[in-house]
Amino acid sequence: MIVSRDFTDDIDDCCNAIVGHTNWEFADKPLVEKIMSKRNGDHPNSDRIKCVVIFYNEEHEDGY
């Protein structure tokens, strides 16, 4: 049986390779705007960044 993969499986693989687990999430709009406002030449309405993925240092966040 062939199991299909989607792009989040690739993010899992990348997160696991970098930090040794798969605890990640997409940043919400306010956090993306904060990150972008700190970059030189970018602003919250910029189209230069499509999305931000956060890889957490800990395997699970508090509350899981």
Secondary structure, DSSP 8 states (H G I E B T S, - for coil): ------HHHHHHHHHHHHHSS--EEE--HHHHHHHHHHSTT--TT-SS----EEE-SSSS-TT-
